[in-house]
Amino acid sequence: MTQTPEIDFTRMPNLFIIGAAKAGTTSLHEVLRQHPDIFMSEIKEPGFFSTEKNYQRGVQWYQDTHFSQARGYKRRGESSVNSLYWSEIAAGRIRATYGEREVKFIAIFRDPVQRAYSYYWMHVHTGLETLSFEDALAREPERLRANRESLQSAGRGHFGYFRGGCYASLLQPFLDIFPRACFSFLLLEDLHKDFHGSLAGLADFLEVQPGFAFQPVRSNPAAAPMNQELSRFLHHPSGALHRLVKVFSSRLPYPLRNRIRKGINQANRRRQTNPPIAAETERQLRARYQEEIEGLEAILGRDLSAWKMTPGAGEEPGK
């Protein structure tokens, strides 16, 4: 395949953590950053291949913005979790960009019921969601249909509480066009139960220096905003104030704008334990996920019976 001449593959990622959202991707991104052979993008989720606006900016923008310092590293990575959610778009774009060049993918999964519930509370805390969890699940198909064009254009997974846990279906577009050897799959509980063993396995998969002493990182614990209006503005900006702020912020480099926004968001958060999921809601969700879990078992070659009908422990903090 002929590649466009502006692509400098020494400053392009060859590692993608593709998801799932709320399954430990932020922690894994920060942990891999520790390794001297691995460059991970400062902005964890560039969302280039899954977001229409960013994709239209072109590869040159992507590498200049996120990988200008990446040359010389064995692995250069990013962690746009919506690449999995919008896999029917992102997988083909990655393939078209890289052709037969080697790329590696890591996908980390979490009990889909716990993931859906955690994702719901994240949207409650950022001001996107006002419905109860049960009502949000009931209205999910309708909301996804009504907002499909805008969500697809923005590369967002909003309202996809159940859909975001359909791991087997979401993986299929990647598995259809990339060799199985390009993928490493793990579970969030793997990191909890055997952190060092899991990271040693990833280092082997990534073909980087073995024996590196990775240290655990805990990111994005469950938290609620101290000021809900500020949180809503940061995550879903709109109106006259947003237009005014944009006049000034647009003059700042993209990574700097992101650091400022992230710092304000962190200062506005307070730790909070979310209420447990209702037992009947959990039971129904586990039944709905049965087929998807069995599909993932076949892909991973692992027994995931604990995810099926076994009552879960409700919300676990973390992403």
FENRA-V407408 format. One line per field, one symbol per residue. psi: psi as a letter, one per 40 degrees, with the letter a starting at -180 (. if undefined). burial: b if it has 24 or more other ideal C-beta (glycine too) atoms within 12 Angstrom, else e. Layout:
psi->???
burial->???
This chain:
psi->hhiidehgeefiiehhheaiifeeddddddddddheehhhidhdgdfdeehddddedidddddddefdeeheidhhiiggdedddfdedddddddddebeihiihhhhiihddddddddddddddeedheiiddddddedddddddeddddddefiehefdddeegddddddddddeiideeihhiiddddddgdddddddddddefihiehgihihhifihiiidhddddddddgiiaddddddddddeeiiddddddddddddddeiihhhiiiihddddddddddedddddddddddfihfdeecehhaeahhii.
burial->eeeeeebebebbbbbbbbbbbbbbbbbbbbbbbbbebbbbbbbbbbbbbbbeebbeeebeebbebbbeebeebbbbbbbbbbbbbbbebbbebbbebbeeeebbbbbbbbbbbbbbbbbbbbbbbbbbbeeebeebbeebeebbeeeeeebbeebbbbbbbbbbbbbbbbbebbbebbeeebbbbbbbbbbeeebeebbeebbebbebeeeeebeebebbbbbebeeeeebbbbbeeeeeeeeeeeeeeeeeebeeebeebeeebeebbeeeebeebeeebbeebbebbbebbebbbebbeeebeebbeeebebbbbbb
